[in-house]
Amino acid sequence: MTGLDWMYGRDLPLLSLTFACGLTARELLERMGADDSLALRSQEDFRDEFGDLLYAEDSYVVSAGGHGEWAWAWEHGSWQCVADDRLVCDVSMGTQALVLHANEKPMVEFRYAENGHLITGINTVMGFYSDRFTGCDPHRFIPAMRALDAAPENGDYGPLGPRGLFFRLAEELGAGLPHADLTTNPVLSAELQPRPDIDARPPESAAL
């Protein structure tokens, strides 16, 4: 099984994932700004404590766990991970970090950072090639995308589609998320502190 195998072809109206290499799940949430609610909870305890807050205004509920060398964090009803590039850059200090975001527009964003710097940012909605790719090395993943039969310079994301393509790029870096960590296993969870002057709430709530 691959790191994100259960996500391919699945209907995920809102997907906001942050990954970091070489960090524990607790360290990842601390870098993302988790408040003092941070604790290990069973899925039942998580639902009891945060169920009414998952998609509430001004609530930023997140779960976190690990896969191999990478920690993951899933925002249940917010998108702080892409509302401000500073988050992925903060998470990447001394290591590498990755963000995957998708919504119903459809839009997919892929952001990769190393040691506090955004290396590559890709947004599938932008209309021009130069706007879709940002960062200090915006074309780093072009060879890997072409190897997967995509032609990103033409807005062609190949047979996997934009979501599947970016899932595969994340997997090739080593990132993953066991589905049971969202449904069965106890994992860390918390609320994130709002980042100043950043609107990280989706316009409409979308359940997993």
CORLINLIN-V515823 format. One record per residue. N is the residue number from 1. RES is the residue in three letters. PHI is phi in degrees with one decimal (999 if undefined). Layout:
N;RES;PHI / N;RES;PHI
This chain:
1;MET;999 / 2;THR;-88.3 / 3;GLY;-64.1 / 4;LEU;-127.3 / 5;ASP;-55.8 / 6;TRP;-72.8 / 7;MET;-86.7 / 8;TYR;-64.1 / 9;GLY;75.1 / 10;ARG;-86.9 / 11;ASP;-80.0 / 12;LEU;-122.7 / 13;PRO;-57.7 / 14;LEU;-134.6 / 15;LEU;-127.4 / 16;SER;-134.3 / 17;LEU;-121.2 / 18;THR;-123.3 / 19;PHE;-122.3 / 20;ALA;-144.1 / 21;CYS;-89.5 / 22;GLY;79.4 / 23;LEU;-108.3 / 24;THR;-79.1 / 25;ALA;-60.2 / 26;ARG;-64.1 / 27;GLU;-62.4 / 28;LEU;-62.3 / 29;LEU;-65.2 / 30;GLU;-63.4 / 31;ARG;-67.7 / 32;MET;-80.7 / 33;GLY;98.6 / 34;ALA;-62.9 / 35;ASP;-88.2 / 36;ASP;-76.9 / 37;SER;-81.9 / 38;LEU;-59.4 / 39;ALA;-164.8 / 40;LEU;-80.9 / 41;ARG;-135.5 / 42;SER;-70.4 / 43;GLN;-62.3 / 44;GLU;-65.8 / 45;ASP;-64.9 / 46;PHE;-60.9 / 47;ARG;-64.7 / 48;ASP;-63.4 / 49;GLU;-84.2 / 50;PHE;-115.1 / 51;GLY;-53.9 / 52;ASP;-78.7 / 53;LEU;-106.0 / 54;LEU;-52.9 / 55;TYR;-124.1 / 56;ALA;-79.5 / 57;GLU;-58.9 / 58;ASP;64.7 / 59;SER;-122.0 / 60;TYR;-128.0 / 61;VAL;-84.0 / 62;VAL;-139.5 / 63;SER;-113.5 / 64;ALA;-151.9 / 65;GLY;-158.4 / 66;GLY;-138.9 / 67;HIS;-150.0 / 68;GLY;60.0 / 69;GLU;-85.4 / 70;TRP;-109.0 / 71;ALA;-94.3 / 72;TRP;-127.6 / 73;ALA;-137.3 / 74;TRP;-111.7 / 75;GLU;-83.9 / 76;HIS;-79.5 / 77;GLY;-148.1 / 78;SER;-138.3 / 79;TRP;-140.6 / 80;GLN;-58.1 / 81;CYS;-59.9 / 82;VAL;-120.4 / 83;ALA;-70.0 / 84;ASP;-155.3 / 85;ASP;-60.0 / 86;ARG;-63.1 / 87;LEU;-65.4 / 88;VAL;-64.6 / 89;CYS;-69.5 / 90;ASP;-61.5 / 91;VAL;-63.6 / 92;SER;-83.0 / 93;MET;-57.4 / 94;GLY;77.0 / 95;THR;-156.8 / 96;GLN;-128.3 / 97;ALA;-140.1 / 98;LEU;-144.4 / 99;VAL;-124.0 / 100;LEU;-122.3 / 101;HIS;-136.1 / 102;ALA;-147.9 / 103;ASN;-140.9 / 104;GLU;-82.7 / 105;LYS;-63.4 / 106;PRO;-88.9 / 107;MET;-144.2 / 108;VAL;-129.4 / 109;GLU;-123.4 / 110;PHE;-128.0 / 111;ARG;-131.0 / 112;TYR;-128.4 / 113;ALA;-133.0 / 114;GLU;-134.8 / 115;ASN;45.9 / 116;GLY;86.8 / 117;HIS;-124.6 / 118;LEU;-73.9 / 119;ILE;-86.1 / 120;THR;-140.9 / 121;GLY;-125.9 / 122;ILE;-128.7 / 123;ASN;-126.6 / 124;THR;-78.7 / 125;VAL;-86.5 / 126;MET;-55.0 / 127;GLY;-81.7 / 128;PHE;-120.0 / 129;TYR;-54.4 / 130;SER;-66.3 / 131;ASP;-84.7 / 132;ARG;-72.5 / 133;PHE;-117.4 / 134;THR;-133.1 / 135;GLY;104.0 / 136;CYS;-79.0 / 137;ASP;-138.1 / 138;PRO;-62.7 / 139;HIS;-104.0 / 140;ARG;-55.9 / 141;PHE;-93.9 / 142;ILE;-58.6 / 143;PRO;-59.1 / 144;ALA;-65.4 / 145;MET;-68.0 / 146;ARG;-65.4 / 147;ALA;-63.5 / 148;LEU;-98.6 / 149;ASP;66.0 / 150;ALA;-101.9 / 151;ALA;-126.4 / 152;PRO;-61.2 / 153;GLU;-65.4 / 154;ASN;-107.0 / 155;GLY;71.6 / 156;ASP;-101.4 / 157;TYR;-97.8 / 158;GLY;75.0 / 159;PRO;-65.2 / 160;LEU;-80.2 / 161;GLY;73.9 / 162;PRO;-61.2 / 163;ARG;-63.9 / 164;GLY;-60.1 / 165;LEU;-61.5 / 166;PHE;-74.9 / 167;PHE;-59.1 / 168;ARG;-66.0 / 169;LEU;-61.0 / 170;ALA;-63.3 / 171;GLU;-63.4 / 172;GLU;-65.6 / 173;LEU;-79.3 / 174;GLY;111.4 / 175;ALA;-73.6 / 176;GLY;-167.5 / 177;LEU;-153.1 / 178;PRO;-65.3 / 179;HIS;-59.0 / 180;ALA;-62.3 / 181;ASP;-70.2 / 182;LEU;-99.3 / 183;THR;-126.2 / 184;THR;-130.1 / 185;ASN;-77.4 / 186;PRO;-65.0 / 187;VAL;-142.3 / 188;LEU;-70.0 / 189;SER;-152.3 / 190;ALA;-173.3 / 191;GLU;-103.5 / 192;LEU;-85.7 / 193;GLN;-72.9 / 194;PRO;-57.0 / 195;ARG;-84.9 / 196;PRO;-54.9 / 197;ASP;64.4 / 198;ILE;-120.6 / 199;ASP;-90.9 / 200;ALA;-112.2 / 201;ARG;-105.7 / 202;PRO;-69.2 / 203;PRO;-65.7 / 204;GLU;-138.3 / 205;SER;-71.0 / 206;ALA;-143.1 / 207;ALA;-81.5 / 208;LEU;-65.7
